[in-house]
Amino acid sequence: MRTLKLCIYLICSALVTGCAQQYSAHSNADIAAENSVSAYLSGAEIQAEDNAQRSELIKAFEEMLALPVADLKTRRYAGYDGTQDARSLVDLLRDHIVPAKPQAIDPTQFFISVKSPVAQTAIRMKLDELK
C-alpha cells in the first residue's frame, strides 16, 4: 500500500511540474506573439502618398521610441491634407499602416504594449523602412 501511495505521489508531482513548465513557456511565447504593436507592424505595408505624410510617419515612429507613453497619448499629427494636429498617433497608424493580417488597433492595448522590447524592435524596423 505504501508503495502504491508513493507511486501515485510521484506521478502526480511529475504531471504538475510538467504542466507548469509547459504553461510557463507557452505564456512567454504568447506574450511576445500577442504584443499588439508588434503584431500590427510586423509585415505591414506603409502607405504614404507624399513626403509630408512620410515625414509625419517618421516623426511618429521616432516619438514612439523616445517619448513616454503619457506623452504619446496626447501627441497629435497632421491630417491627410496637412492640417496640423488633426489625428492621434493611433489614427495616424490606422490611416497609413496596413497590417499583414487584418486587425484593429485597440488604443488601450496599444499604449500598454508600445514600450515593450518586442514593440520597440518592430517600431525600429518600420522606421528603418521609412528612411
Secondary structure, DSSP 4 states (H G I P E B T S, - for coil): -HHHHHHHHHHHHHHHHHHHHHHHHHHHHHHHHT-HHHHHHTTPEE--SSHHHHHHHHHHHHHHHHS-HHHHHH-EE--TT--TT-EEHHHHHHHHEE-SS-----HHHHHHHTTSHHHHHHHHHHHHHH-
